[in-house]
Amino acid sequence: MNKGEAKNALARTVFLNRLGEIRDRSFENQRYRASGLNLVVSAIVLWNTVYLERAVYALRNSGKNVDNQLLQHLSPARLGAHQSHR
């Protein structure tokens, strides 16, 4: 899954309570709701990025080998989408 798909999957997960629909009648309200969704998704991605960095740091400090080749396959957007399905 590429980065754009992962971010869209996370947005769908966050927006699930409204079945993925923006039902506001006015364009201005639709824009506010979409902007709010983007803000929440960005906050989740930022949190997951910080969390992943701290987790890798903690693993390495405890003597575990964390392969940099594997880290490139992690996505903070994908992580958020999987967490919400649990």
N, CA, C and O atoms as a CHARMM CRD file, in Angstrom:
* protein
*
  344
    1    1 MET  N      0.85400  -1.16800   0.00000 PROA 1      0.00000
    2    1 MET  CA     0.00000   0.00000   0.00000 PROA 1      0.00000
    3    1 MET  C      0.90300   1.23500   0.00000 PROA 1      0.00000
    4    1 MET  O      1.81400   1.32900   0.82200 PROA 1      0.00000
    5    2 ASN  N      0.66300   2.17400  -0.90400 PROA 2      0.00000
    6    2 ASN  CA     1.50100   3.36900  -0.91600 PROA 2      0.00000
    7    2 ASN  C      1.03500   4.36600   0.13900 PROA 2      0.00000
    8    2 ASN  O      0.00000   4.16700   0.77400 PROA 2      0.00000
    9    3 LYS  N      1.79300   5.42800   0.32000 PROA 3      0.00000
   10    3 LYS  CA     1.51900   6.38700   1.39900 PROA 3      0.00000
   11    3 LYS  C      0.14700   7.04200   1.25800 PROA 3      0.00000
   12    3 LYS  O     -0.56000   7.22700   2.24900 PROA 3      0.00000
   13    4 GLY  N     -0.22600   7.38900   0.04000 PROA 4      0.00000
   14    4 GLY  CA    -1.53000   8.01500  -0.18100 PROA 4      0.00000
   15    4 GLY  C     -2.67200   7.07600   0.16500 PROA 4      0.00000
   16    4 GLY  O     -3.65400   7.48700   0.78400 PROA 4      0.00000
   17    5 GLU  N     -2.54800   5.82700  -0.22900 PROA 5      0.00000
   18    5 GLU  CA    -3.57900   4.83700   0.09500 PROA 5      0.00000
   19    5 GLU  C     -3.67300   4.61000   1.59200 PROA 5      0.00000
   20    5 GLU  O     -4.76800   4.46800   2.13500 PROA 5      0.00000
   21    6 ALA  N     -2.53300   4.57700   2.26000 PROA 6      0.00000
   22    6 ALA  CA    -2.52000   4.37500   3.71100 PROA 6      0.00000
   23    6 ALA  C     -3.20400   5.54200   4.41400 PROA 6      0.00000
   24    6 ALA  O     -3.97400   5.33700   5.35300 PROA 6      0.00000
   25    7 LYS  N     -2.92700   6.76600   3.96500 PROA 7      0.00000
   26    7 LYS  CA    -3.55900   7.93800   4.58200 PROA 7      0.00000
   27    7 LYS  C     -5.06100   7.93100   4.32900 PROA 7      0.00000
   28    7 LYS  O     -5.83600   8.26700   5.22400 PROA 7      0.00000
   29    8 ASN  N     -5.48200   7.55700   3.13200 PROA 8      0.00000
   30    8 ASN  CA    -6.91300   7.48200   2.82800 PROA 8      0.00000
   31    8 ASN  C     -7.60200   6.39900   3.66000 PROA 8      0.00000
   32    8 ASN  O     -8.73200   6.58400   4.11000 PROA 8      0.00000
   33    9 ALA  N     -6.92000   5.27100   3.86200 PROA 9      0.00000
   34    9 ALA  CA    -7.48400   4.19700   4.68000 PROA 9      0.00000
   35    9 ALA  C     -7.65900   4.67100   6.11800 PROA 9      0.00000
   36    9 ALA  O     -8.66800   4.37300   6.75700 PROA 9      0.00000
   37   10 LEU  N     -6.68000   5.40600   6.62200 PROA 10     0.00000
   38   10 LEU  CA    -6.78600   5.95100   7.97200 PROA 10     0.00000
   39   10 LEU  C     -7.93800   6.94700   8.05500 PROA 10     0.00000
   40   10 LEU  O     -8.69700   6.92700   9.02300 PROA 10     0.00000
   41   11 ALA  N     -8.07900   7.80800   7.06800 PROA 11     0.00000
   42   11 ALA  CA    -9.16800   8.79000   7.05700 PROA 11     0.00000
   43   11 ALA  C    -10.52200   8.08900   7.03100 PROA 11     0.00000
   44   11 ALA  O    -11.44500   8.51000   7.72700 PROA 11     0.00000
   45   12 ARG  N    -10.65400   7.03100   6.24300 PROA 12     0.00000
   46   12 ARG  CA   -11.91500   6.27400   6.21100 PROA 12     0.00000
   47   12 ARG  C    -12.21300   5.66400   7.57200 PROA 12     0.00000
   48   12 ARG  O    -13.36300   5.64000   8.01000 PROA 12     0.00000
   49   13 THR  N    -11.16700   5.16600   8.24600 PROA 13     0.00000
   50   13 THR  CA   -11.35100   4.56900   9.56400 PROA 13     0.00000
   51   13 THR  C    -11.79800   5.61400  10.57100 PROA 13     0.00000
   52   13 THR  O    -12.70000   5.35900  11.36900 PROA 13     0.00000
   53   14 VAL  N    -11.18500   6.77400  10.54300 PROA 14     0.00000
   54   14 VAL  CA   -11.54000   7.85000  11.47300 PROA 14     0.00000
   55   14 VAL  C    -12.96000   8.33600  11.18800 PROA 14     0.00000
   56   14 VAL  O    -13.70000   8.65500  12.11800 PROA 14     0.00000
   57   15 PHE  N    -13.33700   8.39500   9.94500 PROA 15     0.00000
   58   15 PHE  CA   -14.61400   8.96700   9.52900 PROA 15     0.00000
   59   15 PHE  C    -15.73500   7.93100   9.48900 PROA 15     0.00000
   60   15 PHE  O    -16.82500   8.22800   9.00100 PROA 15     0.00000
   61   16 LEU  N    -15.49200   6.74700   9.98300 PROA 16     0.00000
   62   16 LEU  CA   -16.44200   5.63900   9.87900 PROA 16     0.00000
   63   16 LEU  C    -17.77900   5.92900  10.54200 PROA 16     0.00000
   64   16 LEU  O    -18.80800   5.43300  10.08300 PROA 16     0.00000
   65   17 ASN  N    -17.79200   6.73200  11.62900 PROA 17     0.00000
   66   17 ASN  CA   -19.05200   6.96500  12.33100 PROA 17     0.00000
   67   17 ASN  C    -20.10300   7.62800  11.45400 PROA 17     0.00000
   68   17 ASN  O    -21.29400   7.52900  11.75000 PROA 17     0.00000
   69   18 ARG  N    -19.70200   8.29300  10.39700 PROA 18     0.00000
   70   18 ARG  CA   -20.65300   8.89800   9.46300 PROA 18     0.00000
   71   18 ARG  C    -20.71100   8.11100   8.14800 PROA 18     0.00000
   72   18 ARG  O    -21.18100   8.61000   7.12600 PROA 18     0.00000
   73   19 LEU  N    -20.23100   6.89300   8.20400 PROA 19     0.00000
   74   19 LEU  CA   -20.22100   6.00700   7.03000 PROA 19     0.00000
   75   19 LEU  C    -19.47100   6.61700   5.86100 PROA 19     0.00000
   76   19 LEU  O    -19.76600   6.31600   4.70400 PROA 19     0.00000
   77   20 GLY  N    -18.50000   7.47500   6.15800 PROA 20     0.00000
   78   20 GLY  CA   -17.65300   8.05500   5.12500 PROA 20     0.00000
   79   20 GLY  C    -18.33500   9.10300   4.26700 PROA 20     0.00000
   80   20 GLY  O    -17.86900   9.41300   3.17100 PROA 20     0.00000
   81   21 GLU  N    -19.43500   9.64900   4.76100 PROA 21     0.00000
   82   21 GLU  CA   -20.16900  10.64600   3.97900 PROA 21     0.00000
   83   21 GLU  C    -20.17200  11.98900   4.69300 PROA 21     0.00000
   84   21 GLU  O    -20.32200  12.06200   5.91200 PROA 21     0.00000
   85   22 ILE  N    -20.00600  13.03300   3.92300 PROA 22     0.00000
   86   22 ILE  CA   -20.16400  14.38900   4.44600 PROA 22     0.00000
   87   22 ILE  C    -21.54800  14.84600   4.00700 PROA 22     0.00000
   88   22 ILE  O    -21.80800  15.05000   2.82100 PROA 22     0.00000
   89   23 ARG  N    -22.42200  15.00100   4.98200 PROA 23     0.00000
   90   23 ARG  CA   -23.82600  15.27900   4.66400 PROA 23     0.00000
   91   23 ARG  C    -24.21600  16.73600   4.86300 PROA 23     0.00000
   92   23 ARG  O    -25.38600  17.08900   4.72200 PROA 23     0.00000
   93   24 ASP  N    -23.26300  17.57100   5.18300 PROA 24     0.00000
   94   24 ASP  CA   -23.57600  18.98300   5.36900 PROA 24     0.00000
   95   24 ASP  C    -24.03700  19.57800   4.04100 PROA 24     0.00000
   96   24 ASP  O    -23.51400  19.23900   2.98000 PROA 24     0.00000
   97   25 ARG  N    -25.01600  20.46400   4.11600 PROA 25     0.00000
   98   25 ARG  CA   -25.57400  21.02900   2.88600 PROA 25     0.00000
   99   25 ARG  C    -24.70900  22.12700   2.29500 PROA 25     0.00000
  100   25 ARG  O    -24.53900  22.19500   1.07700 PROA 25     0.00000
  101   26 SER  N    -24.16600  22.97900   3.13200 PROA 26     0.00000
  102   26 SER  CA   -23.40600  24.10700   2.59000 PROA 26     0.00000
  103   26 SER  C    -21.95900  23.69100   2.31200 PROA 26     0.00000
  104   26 SER  O    -21.37600  22.86700   3.01500 PROA 26     0.00000
  105   27 PHE  N    -21.41600  24.28600   1.27400 PROA 27     0.00000
  106   27 PHE  CA   -20.03100  24.00300   0.90700 PROA 27     0.00000
  107   27 PHE  C    -19.09100  24.37900   2.02800 PROA 27     0.00000
  108   27 PHE  O    -18.11600  23.67200   2.28300 PROA 27     0.00000
  109   28 GLU  N    -19.37000  25.49400   2.71100 PROA 28     0.00000
  110   28 GLU  CA   -18.51200  25.95500   3.80700 PROA 28     0.00000
  111   28 GLU  C    -18.46400  24.92000   4.93600 PROA 28     0.00000
  112   28 GLU  O    -17.38800  24.63800   5.46300 PROA 28     0.00000
  113   29 ASN  N    -19.60700  24.35800   5.31000 PROA 29     0.00000
  114   29 ASN  CA   -19.62700  23.33200   6.35700 PROA 29     0.00000
  115   29 ASN  C    -18.93700  22.04400   5.90200 PROA 29     0.00000
  116   29 ASN  O    -18.27800  21.37900   6.70000 PROA 29     0.00000
  117   30 GLN  N    -19.08500  21.69500   4.63800 PROA 30     0.00000
  118   30 GLN  CA   -18.38400  20.52700   4.10000 PROA 30     0.00000
  119   30 GLN  C    -16.88100  20.73500   4.18700 PROA 30     0.00000
  120   30 GLN  O    -16.13500  19.82700   4.55300 PROA 30     0.00000
  121   31 ARG  N    -16.44700  21.94700   3.84500 PROA 31     0.00000
  122   31 ARG  CA   -15.03000  22.27000   3.89400 PROA 31     0.00000
  123   31 ARG  C    -14.49700  22.21100   5.32400 PROA 31     0.00000
  124   31 ARG  O    -13.39800  21.70700   5.55600 PROA 31     0.00000
  125   32 TYR  N    -15.27800  22.72700   6.29200 PROA 32     0.00000
  126   32 TYR  CA   -14.86800  22.66800   7.69600 PROA 32     0.00000
  127   32 TYR  C    -14.73900  21.21700   8.16500 PROA 32     0.00000
  128   32 TYR  O    -13.77800  20.86900   8.85100 PROA 32     0.00000
  129   33 ARG  N    -15.68500  20.38900   7.80200 PROA 33     0.00000
  130   33 ARG  CA   -15.65000  18.98400   8.22300 PROA 33     0.00000
  131   33 ARG  C    -14.45400  18.26200   7.58400 PROA 33     0.00000
  132   33 ARG  O    -13.77000  17.48900   8.25500 PROA 33     0.00000
  133   34 ALA  N    -14.20400  18.50600   6.31300 PROA 34     0.00000
  134   34 ALA  CA   -13.06500  17.88000   5.63000 PROA 34     0.00000
  135   34 ALA  C    -11.74300  18.37600   6.22900 PROA 34     0.00000
  136   34 ALA  O    -10.80300  17.59800   6.39300 PROA 34     0.00000
  137   35 SER  N    -11.67400  19.65600   6.55000 PROA 35     0.00000
  138   35 SER  CA   -10.46200  20.19800   7.16700 PROA 35     0.00000
  139   35 SER  C    -10.24000  19.58700   8.53900 PROA 35     0.00000
  140   35 SER  O     -9.10500  19.28000   8.90400 PROA 35     0.00000
  141   36 GLY  N    -11.30800  19.40600   9.30400 PROA 36     0.00000
  142   36 GLY  CA   -11.20500  18.77100  10.60400 PROA 36     0.00000
  143   36 GLY  C    -10.71700  17.34200  10.49200 PROA 36     0.00000
  144   36 GLY  O     -9.89300  16.89900  11.29200 PROA 36     0.00000
  145   37 LEU  N    -11.22300  16.61500   9.50100 PROA 37     0.00000
  146   37 LEU  CA   -10.78700  15.23700   9.27000 PROA 37     0.00000
  147   37 LEU  C     -9.30000  15.21000   8.93000 PROA 37     0.00000
  148   37 LEU  O     -8.56200  14.37100   9.44700 PROA 37     0.00000
  149   38 ASN  N     -8.85700  16.11600   8.06900 PROA 38     0.00000
  150   38 ASN  CA    -7.42900  16.18000   7.71900 PROA 38     0.00000
  151   38 ASN  C     -6.57400  16.49100   8.93800 PROA 38     0.00000
  152   38 ASN  O     -5.48100  15.94600   9.08600 PROA 38     0.00000
  153   39 LEU  N     -7.06700  17.36500   9.81300 PROA 39     0.00000
  154   39 LEU  CA    -6.33400  17.70600  11.02800 PROA 39     0.00000
  155   39 LEU  C     -6.20200  16.48700  11.94600 PROA 39     0.00000
  156   39 LEU  O     -5.12400  16.23000  12.48200 PROA 39     0.00000
  157   40 VAL  N     -7.28400  15.74200  12.12700 PROA 40     0.00000
  158   40 VAL  CA    -7.24600  14.54500  12.97700 PROA 40     0.00000
  159   40 VAL  C     -6.31300  13.49200  12.38700 PROA 40     0.00000
  160   40 VAL  O     -5.51700  12.90000  13.11500 PROA 40     0.00000
  161   41 VAL  N     -6.39700  13.25200  11.09400 PROA 41     0.00000
  162   41 VAL  CA    -5.52800  12.27100  10.44200 PROA 41     0.00000
  163   41 VAL  C     -4.06400  12.68700  10.57700 PROA 41     0.00000
  164   41 VAL  O     -3.20600  11.85200  10.86300 PROA 41     0.00000
  165   42 SER  N     -3.77400  13.97100  10.37400 PROA 42     0.00000
  166   42 SER  CA    -2.39600  14.44900  10.51100 PROA 42     0.00000
  167   42 SER  C     -1.88700  14.28700  11.94400 PROA 42     0.00000
  168   42 SER  O     -0.72500  13.94100  12.15700 PROA 42     0.00000
  169   43 ALA  N     -2.75500  14.53600  12.92300 PROA 43     0.00000
  170   43 ALA  CA    -2.36300  14.36600  14.32100 PROA 43     0.00000
  171   43 ALA  C     -2.05800  12.89900  14.62800 PROA 43     0.00000
  172   43 ALA  O     -1.10500  12.60300  15.35000 PROA 43     0.00000
  173   44 ILE  N     -2.85200  11.98900  14.09000 PROA 44     0.00000
  174   44 ILE  CA    -2.61000  10.55500  14.29600 PROA 44     0.00000
  175   44 ILE  C     -1.28500  10.13900  13.66300 PROA 44     0.00000
  176   44 ILE  O     -0.50400   9.41100  14.27500 PROA 44     0.00000
  177   45 VAL  N     -1.03500  10.59700  12.45200 PROA 45     0.00000
  178   45 VAL  CA     0.22100  10.25400  11.77200 PROA 45     0.00000
  179   45 VAL  C      1.41100  10.81500  12.54900 PROA 45     0.00000
  180   45 VAL  O      2.42400  10.13200  12.70000 PROA 45     0.00000
  181   46 LEU  N      1.30200  12.05000  13.04200 PROA 46     0.00000
  182   46 LEU  CA     2.38100  12.63300  13.83400 PROA 46     0.00000
  183   46 LEU  C      2.61100  11.82400  15.11000 PROA 46     0.00000
  184   46 LEU  O      3.75300  11.50300  15.43900 PROA 46     0.00000
  185   47 TRP  N      1.54100  11.49300  15.83000 PROA 47     0.00000
  186   47 TRP  CA     1.66500  10.70000  17.05200 PROA 47     0.00000
  187   47 TRP  C      2.33100   9.35700  16.75600 PROA 47     0.00000
  188   47 TRP  O      3.23800   8.94300  17.47800 PROA 47     0.00000
  189   48 ASN  N      1.89300   8.68200  15.71000 PROA 48     0.00000
  190   48 ASN  CA     2.46200   7.38100  15.37400 PROA 48     0.00000
  191   48 ASN  C      3.93300   7.49100  14.98500 PROA 48     0.00000
  192   48 ASN  O      4.72500   6.59900  15.28700 PROA 48     0.00000
  193   49 THR  N      4.30000   8.58200  14.31800 PROA 49     0.00000
  194   49 THR  CA     5.70100   8.79800  13.95000 PROA 49     0.00000
  195   49 THR  C      6.56400   8.93000  15.20500 PROA 49     0.00000
  196   49 THR  O      7.61700   8.30200  15.31300 PROA 49     0.00000
  197   50 VAL  N      6.10800   9.74800  16.14700 PROA 50     0.00000
  198   50 VAL  CA     6.84100   9.93400  17.40500 PROA 50     0.00000
  199   50 VAL  C      6.89700   8.61400  18.17300 PROA 50     0.00000
  200   50 VAL  O      7.94600   8.24800  18.70300 PROA 50     0.00000
  201   51 TYR  N      5.78000   7.90500  18.23400 PROA 51     0.00000
  202   51 TYR  CA     5.71400   6.62400  18.95000 PROA 51     0.00000
  203   51 TYR  C      6.66300   5.60100  18.33200 PROA 51     0.00000
  204   51 TYR  O      7.38800   4.91500  19.05200 PROA 51     0.00000
  205   52 LEU  N      6.66400   5.49400  17.01100 PROA 52     0.00000
  206   52 LEU  CA     7.55800   4.54600  16.33900 PROA 52     0.00000
  207   52 LEU  C      9.01700   4.87900  16.61700 PROA 52     0.00000
  208   52 LEU  O      9.82000   3.98000  16.86500 PROA 52     0.00000
  209   53 GLU  N      9.36700   6.16300  16.57800 PROA 53     0.00000
  210   53 GLU  CA    10.73300   6.56400  16.85300 PROA 53     0.00000
  211   53 GLU  C     11.12800   6.16500  18.27900 PROA 53     0.00000
  212   53 GLU  O     12.21200   5.62500  18.49900 PROA 53     0.00000
  213   54 ARG  N     10.25600   6.43100  19.23000 PROA 54     0.00000
  214   54 ARG  CA    10.54000   6.07600  20.62200 PROA 54     0.00000
  215   54 ARG  C     10.61600   4.56100  20.81100 PROA 54     0.00000
  216   54 ARG  O     11.44300   4.07200  21.58000 PROA 54     0.00000
  217   55 ALA  N      9.76400   3.82500  20.11900 PROA 55     0.00000
  218   55 ALA  CA     9.77500   2.36800  20.23900 PROA 55     0.00000
  219   55 ALA  C     11.08200   1.79100  19.69200 PROA 55     0.00000
  220   55 ALA  O     11.67900   0.90900  20.31000 PROA 55     0.00000
  221   56 VAL  N     11.52300   2.28400  18.54400 PROA 56     0.00000
  222   56 VAL  CA    12.78900   1.81300  17.96700 PROA 56     0.00000
  223   56 VAL  C     13.95100   2.16600  18.88500 PROA 56     0.00000
  224   56 VAL  O     14.84900   1.35100  19.09600 PROA 56     0.00000
  225   57 TYR  N     13.93700   3.37300  19.42800 PROA 57     0.00000
  226   57 TYR  CA    14.98500   3.80700  20.34600 PROA 57     0.00000
  227   57 TYR  C     15.01600   2.90700  21.58700 PROA 57     0.00000
  228   57 TYR  O     16.08900   2.48600  22.02000 PROA 57     0.00000
  229   58 ALA  N     13.85900   2.61600  22.15300 PROA 58     0.00000
  230   58 ALA  CA    13.78000   1.75900  23.33800 PROA 58     0.00000
  231   58 ALA  C     14.26100   0.34400  23.02800 PROA 58     0.00000
  232   58 ALA  O     14.96900  -0.25600  23.83700 PROA 58     0.00000
  233   59 LEU  N     13.88900  -0.19300  21.87500 PROA 59     0.00000
  234   59 LEU  CA    14.34700  -1.52800  21.49300 PROA 59     0.00000
  235   59 LEU  C     15.86200  -1.57600  21.35900 PROA 59     0.00000
  236   59 LEU  O     16.51500  -2.50100  21.84200 PROA 59     0.00000
  237   60 ARG  N     16.40700  -0.56600  20.69400 PROA 60     0.00000
  238   60 ARG  CA    17.86500  -0.53400  20.51100 PROA 60     0.00000
  239   60 ARG  C     18.58900  -0.35500  21.84600 PROA 60     0.00000
  240   60 ARG  O     19.64800  -0.94700  22.05400 PROA 60     0.00000
  241   61 ASN  N     18.03600   0.44800  22.74500 PROA 61     0.00000
  242   61 ASN  CA    18.65000   0.64100  24.06400 PROA 61     0.00000
  243   61 ASN  C     18.58200  -0.62100  24.91600 PROA 61     0.00000
  244   61 ASN  O     19.40600  -0.80100  25.81400 PROA 61     0.00000
  245   62 SER  N     17.62200  -1.49200  24.65300 PROA 62     0.00000
  246   62 SER  CA    17.51800  -2.73600  25.42000 PROA 62     0.00000
  247   62 SER  C     18.35700  -3.85300  24.79500 PROA 62     0.00000
  248   62 SER  O     18.31800  -4.99700  25.24600 PROA 62     0.00000
  249   63 GLY  N     19.11800  -3.50600  23.75000 PROA 63     0.00000
  250   63 GLY  CA    20.02500  -4.47800  23.14500 PROA 63     0.00000
  251   63 GLY  C     19.46000  -5.23100  21.95400 PROA 63     0.00000
  252   63 GLY  O     20.13400  -6.09500  21.39400 PROA 63     0.00000
  253   64 LYS  N     18.24400  -4.91900  21.56200 PROA 64     0.00000
  254   64 LYS  CA    17.63600  -5.59000  20.40900 PROA 64     0.00000
  255   64 LYS  C     18.18300  -4.98600  19.11100 PROA 64     0.00000
  256   64 LYS  O     18.46500  -3.78900  19.03700 PROA 64     0.00000
  257   65 ASN  N     18.32500  -5.82400  18.10900 PROA 65     0.00000
  258   65 ASN  CA    18.77600  -5.37200  16.80100 PROA 65     0.00000
  259   65 ASN  C     17.55300  -4.98300  15.97600 PROA 65     0.00000
  260   65 ASN  O     16.68800  -5.81600  15.70600 PROA 65     0.00000
  261   66 VAL  N     17.48600  -3.73000  15.58200 PROA 66     0.00000
  262   66 VAL  CA    16.39700  -3.24500  14.73200 PROA 66     0.00000
  263   66 VAL  C     16.99800  -2.90900  13.37800 PROA 66     0.00000
  264   66 VAL  O     17.76200  -1.95300  13.24600 PROA 66     0.00000
  265   67 ASP  N     16.65100  -3.69300  12.38600 PROA 67     0.00000
  266   67 ASP  CA    17.21100  -3.55600  11.04800 PROA 67     0.00000
  267   67 ASP  C     16.61700  -2.33100  10.34000 PROA 67     0.00000
  268   67 ASP  O     15.40200  -2.23700  10.17000 PROA 67     0.00000
  269   68 ASN  N     17.47100  -1.40600   9.93500 PROA 68     0.00000
  270   68 ASN  CA    17.01800  -0.21800   9.21800 PROA 68     0.00000
  271   68 ASN  C     16.31300  -0.56200   7.91100 PROA 68     0.00000
  272   68 ASN  O     15.43900   0.18400   7.47100 PROA 68     0.00000
  273   69 GLN  N     16.67200  -1.66200   7.29400 PROA 69     0.00000
  274   69 GLN  CA    16.01700  -2.08900   6.05200 PROA 69     0.00000
  275   69 GLN  C     14.53000  -2.36600   6.29100 PROA 69     0.00000
  276   69 GLN  O     13.70100  -2.12500   5.41400 PROA 69     0.00000
  277   70 LEU  N     14.20000  -2.87100   7.47800 PROA 70     0.00000
  278   70 LEU  CA    12.80000  -3.16600   7.79200 PROA 70     0.00000
  279   70 LEU  C     12.01200  -1.90400   8.15100 PROA 70     0.00000
  280   70 LEU  O     10.80700  -1.83400   7.90900 PROA 70     0.00000
  281   71 LEU  N     12.68400  -0.92100   8.72100 PROA 71     0.00000
  282   71 LEU  CA    11.99500   0.29700   9.13200 PROA 71     0.00000
  283   71 LEU  C     11.38800   1.05300   7.95600 PROA 71     0.00000
  284   71 LEU  O     10.38300   1.74500   8.11300 PROA 71     0.00000
  285   72 GLN  N     11.98700   0.92400   6.79700 PROA 72     0.00000
  286   72 GLN  CA    11.45600   1.64000   5.62500 PROA 72     0.00000
  287   72 GLN  C     10.08400   1.11500   5.20000 PROA 72     0.00000
  288   72 GLN  O      9.38900   1.76100   4.41700 PROA 72     0.00000
  289   73 HSD  N      9.69400  -0.05000   5.71200 PROA 73     0.00000
  290   73 HSD  CA     8.39600  -0.62300   5.36500 PROA 73     0.00000
  291   73 HSD  C      7.29400  -0.22600   6.33800 PROA 73     0.00000
  292   73 HSD  O      6.13300  -0.58200   6.13500 PROA 73     0.00000
  293   74 LEU  N      7.64500   0.51000   7.39800 PROA 74     0.00000
  294   74 LEU  CA     6.64200   0.98400   8.34900 PROA 74     0.00000
  295   74 LEU  C      6.01700   2.27100   7.85400 PROA 74     0.00000
  296   74 LEU  O      6.68400   3.10600   7.24300 PROA 74     0.00000
  297   75 SER  N      4.73400   2.42100   8.12100 PROA 75     0.00000
  298   75 SER  CA     4.03600   3.65000   7.76400 PROA 75     0.00000
  299   75 SER  C      3.23700   4.12300   8.96700 PROA 75     0.00000
  300   75 SER  O      2.41500   3.36800   9.48600 PROA 75     0.00000
  301   76 PRO  N      3.45400   5.35400   9.42700 PROA 76     0.00000
  302   76 PRO  CA     2.66400   5.84200  10.54700 PROA 76     0.00000
  303   76 PRO  C      1.18300   5.97400  10.20700 PROA 76     0.00000
  304   76 PRO  O      0.34400   5.93500  11.10800 PROA 76     0.00000
  305   77 ALA  N      0.84400   6.12900   8.93600 PROA 77     0.00000
  306   77 ALA  CA    -0.56700   6.17800   8.54200 PROA 77     0.00000
  307   77 ALA  C     -1.16800   4.77900   8.56700 PROA 77     0.00000
  308   77 ALA  O     -2.29900   4.59600   9.01700 PROA 77     0.00000
  309   78 ARG  N     -0.43000   3.80600   8.09500 PROA 78     0.00000
  310   78 ARG  CA    -0.91700   2.42500   8.08500 PROA 78     0.00000
  311   78 ARG  C     -1.05500   1.90700   9.50400 PROA 78     0.00000
  312   78 ARG  O     -2.00300   1.18600   9.81300 PROA 78     0.00000
  313   79 LEU  N     -0.11800   2.26800  10.36800 PROA 79     0.00000
  314   79 LEU  CA    -0.16500   1.84000  11.75900 PROA 79     0.00000
  315   79 LEU  C     -1.45300   2.32100  12.40800 PROA 79     0.00000
  316   79 LEU  O     -2.11900   1.56100  13.11000 PROA 79     0.00000
  317   80 GLY  N     -1.80500   3.57700  12.17700 PROA 80     0.00000
  318   80 GLY  CA    -3.03200   4.11100  12.75500 PROA 80     0.00000
  319   80 GLY  C     -4.26800   3.39900  12.25000 PROA 80     0.00000
  320   80 GLY  O     -5.19800   3.16800  13.02200 PROA 80     0.00000
  321   81 ALA  N     -4.30500   3.04700  10.98300 PROA 81     0.00000
  322   81 ALA  CA    -5.46000   2.36000  10.43100 PROA 81     0.00000
  323   81 ALA  C     -5.61200   0.97600  11.03200 PROA 81     0.00000
  324   81 ALA  O     -6.73100   0.54200  11.30600 PROA 81     0.00000
  325   82 HSD  N     -4.50500   0.27500  11.24100 PROA 82     0.00000
  326   82 HSD  CA    -4.59100  -1.05700  11.82200 PROA 82     0.00000
  327   82 HSD  C     -4.98700  -1.01400  13.28100 PROA 82     0.00000
  328   82 HSD  O     -5.73200  -1.88200  13.73600 PROA 82     0.00000
  329   83 GLN  N     -4.51700  -0.04000  14.02200 PROA 83     0.00000
  330   83 GLN  CA    -4.83700   0.05700  15.43600 PROA 83     0.00000
  331   83 GLN  C     -6.33300   0.24100  15.64200 PROA 83     0.00000
  332   83 GLN  O     -6.89000  -0.32400  16.58400 PROA 83     0.00000
  333   84 SER  N     -6.98000   0.99300  14.81300 PROA 84     0.00000
  334   84 SER  CA    -8.38600   1.26900  15.03700 PROA 84     0.00000
  335   84 SER  C     -9.28400   0.08000  14.66900 PROA 84     0.00000
  336   84 SER  O    -10.45700   0.06700  15.04000 PROA 84     0.00000
  337   85 HSD  N     -8.76100  -0.90700  13.95500 PROA 85     0.00000
  338   85 HSD  CA    -9.56000  -2.07900  13.61600 PROA 85     0.00000
  339   85 HSD  C     -9.51500  -3.16000  14.67800 PROA 85     0.00000
  340   85 HSD  O    -10.22600  -4.15800  14.57200 PROA 85     0.00000
  341   86 ARG  N     -8.70100  -2.98100  15.68700 PROA 86     0.00000
  342   86 ARG  CA    -8.57000  -3.99700  16.74500 PROA 86     0.00000
  343   86 ARG  C     -9.73300  -3.97100  17.68100 PROA 86     0.00000
  344   86 ARG  O     -9.78200  -4.75900  18.62600 PROA 86     0.00000
